[in-house]
Amino acid sequence: MESEYVDAGWRTWPNAVTLVRLALIPVFWWLLFSTNHRAVAAWLLAFLGATDWIDGWLARTLHQTSTVGKILDPTADRILVMVGLLGVAMAGGVPWWFAVITLVREVLVSVLTIVLAALGASRIDVLWWGKVSTFMLMSTYPLFLVTTNPHHAALAGWQHVVRDLTWVMGVGGLSLAWIVFFSYIGPASRALANGRAARRVQ
């Protein structure tokens, strides 16, 4: 219940994991564009996407849920998705139309979050399906990256197979992400009403 919620503060293991994720994003960018280690960059991006589940698991297991973490974690998700997708698109790993559709959704989520906060809305919990869609998308970016070669070199047989499967997961994840976005309309309206009601009581 909400009355039993205890803020663990900002110095927690889940928040530390989230901060490490953010710190490694420039490393991914450097590997992708300043070295010839495209596969290493892809694996790093995959690792960063996987750690999204680790910080949540730590928060629940160690009872270290915090207000800072509830803001920092989805923010890190948005940054990682946008930076990762832009990097993969710029490296020729995914078509720009796919990148643009994904980025529009991420920008809308970010703008909506800022506007609701400015209007005094109460906090909205991240939907579980939102985590699923983020995981699916963050899984596709590394796979798109390793199934394209620099300088348009011919793909190996396994790359063709993996890329076809990646498209299935990518389109599914993107479709789910947009469904989740529209699913937030109801909770956002209630959060705004609750926030305004709380201010009137004060």
KOLBAMAR-80812 format. One record per residue (C-alpha): residue in one letter; x, y, z. Coordinates in steps of 0.2 Angstrom, whole numbers, padded with zeros to 4 digits, always signed. Example, Ala and Ser with C-alpha at 12.3 -4.5 7.8 and 13.67 -1.06 7.14 Angstrom:
BEGIN
a+0062-0022+0039;s+0068-0005+0036;
This chain:
BEGIN
m+0000+0000+0000;e+0005+0018-0003;s+0005+0022+0016;e+0018+0008+0019;y+0030+0015+0006;v+0047+0020+0013;d+0059+0031+0003;a+0076+0023+0004;g+0085+0039-0001;w+0097+0042-0016;r+0112+0032-0010;t+0105+0014-0015;w+0112+0000-0025;p+0098+0002-0038;n+0102+0020-0041;a+0121+0016-0042;v+0117+0003-0056;t+0107+0016-0065;l+0121+0029-0064;v+0133+0016-0071;r+0122+0014-0085;l+0122+0032-0089;a+0141+0033-0087;l+0143+0019-0100;i+0133+0028-0113;p+0148+0039-0119;v+0158+0023-0120;f+0146+0015-0131;w+0147+0030-0143;w+0166+0030-0143;l+0167+0012-0147;l+0154+0013-0161;f+0162+0029-0170;s+0180+0030-0164;t+0185+0012-0165;n+0183-0003-0176;h+0174-0013-0162;r+0157-0013-0169;a+0153-0030-0161;v+0159-0024-0144;a+0148-0008-0145;a+0133-0019-0149;w+0137-0030-0134;l+0139-0015-0122;l+0122-0008-0128;a+0114-0025-0125;f+0122-0025-0108;l+0115-0008-0104;g+0098-0013-0109;a+0098-0029-0098;t+0103-0019-0083;d+0087-0010-0084;w+0079-0026-0076;i+0093-0027-0063;d+0090-0010-0054;g+0072-0014-0053;w+0075-0031-0046;l+0088-0024-0033;a+0075-0011-0028;r+0062-0024-0024;t+0074-0037-0017;l+0084-0025-0005;h+0069-0015-0001;q+0078+0000-0008;t+0064+0009-0018;s+0066+0028-0018;t+0058+0043-0025;v+0075+0047-0034;g+0075+0030-0042;k+0058+0031-0048;i+0063+0047-0058;l+0081+0042-0062;d+0077+0025-0069;p+0064+0030-0082;t+0074+0045-0087;a+0089+0033-0090;d+0078+0022-0100;r+0073+0037-0111;i+0091+0043-0113;l+0098+0025-0117;v+0084+0022-0130;m+0087+0038-0139;v+0106+0038-0139;g+0106+0020-0143;l+0094+0021-0157;l+0102+0037-0164;g+0119+0028-0164;v+0113+0013-0172;a+0104+0023-0186;m+0119+0034-0189;a+0130+0018-0191;g+0118+0012-0204;g+0111-0002-0193;v+0093+0002-0194;p+0083+0013-0207;w+0079+0031-0202;w+0060+0028-0203;f+0061+0016-0189;a+0072+0027-0179;v+0061+0042-0182;i+0045+0033-0176;t+0054+0027-0161;l+0061+0044-0157;v+0045+0053-0159;r+0037+0041-0146;e+0052+0044-0134;v+0051+0063-0136;l+0032+0063-0133;v+0034+0053-0117;s+0048+0064-0111;v+0038+0080-0115;l+0022+0073-0106;t+0032+0068-0091;i+0039+0086-0089;v+0022+0094-0093;l+0013+0084-0080;a+0026+0087-0067;a+0025+0106-0071;l+0006+0105-0069;g+0008+0097-0052;a+0002+0079-0056;s+0006+0065-0044;r+0018+0052-0048;i+0014+0039-0061;d+0021+0022-0059;v+0029+0014-0075;l+0018+0001-0083;w+0026-0016-0083;w+0022-0018-0102;g+0032-0002-0104;k+0047-0011-0097;v+0043-0025-0109;s+0043-0014-0124;t+0059-0005-0119;f+0067-0022-0116;m+0062-0028-0134;l+0068-0012-0142;m+0084-0012-0133;s+0087-0030-0138;t+0084-0026-0156;y+0097-0011-0157;p+0112-0022-0154;l+0106-0036-0165;f+0103-0023-0179;l+0121-0017-0176;v+0129-0034-0178;t+0119-0039-0193;t+0125-0024-0203;n+0143-0022-0209;p+0153-0006-0211;h+0156+0000-0229;h+0141-0010-0235;a+0151-0027-0234;a+0141-0042-0239;l+0132-0051-0224;a+0136-0068-0218;g+0122-0081-0219;w+0119-0080-0200;q+0117-0061-0201;h+0103-0063-0213;v+0093-0075-0202;v+0096-0065-0186;r+0091-0049-0195;d+0075-0056-0201;l+0071-0062-0183;t+0076-0045-0176;w+0064-0036-0188;v+0050-0046-0180;m+0055-0042-0163;g+0058-0024-0167;v+0042-0021-0175;g+0033-0030-0161;g+0042-0019-0148;l+0039-0003-0157;s+0020-0007-0159;l+0019-0012-0140;a+0028+0004-0135;w+0015+0015-0144;i+0001+0005-0136;v+0008+0008-0119;f+0010+0026-0123;f-0009+0028-0126;s-0012+0017-0111;y-0004+0031-0100;i-0018+0044-0105;g-0030+0037-0092;p-0017+0036-0077;a-0010+0054-0083;s-0027+0061-0081;r-0030+0054-0064;a-0013+0059-0058;l-0016+0077-0064;a-0033+0077-0055;n-0025+0069-0039;g-0011+0082-0039;r-0023+0097-0040;a-0034+0089-0027;a-0019+0088-0015;r-0014+0106-0018;r-0032+0112-0014;v-0032+0102+0002;q-0016+0111+0007;
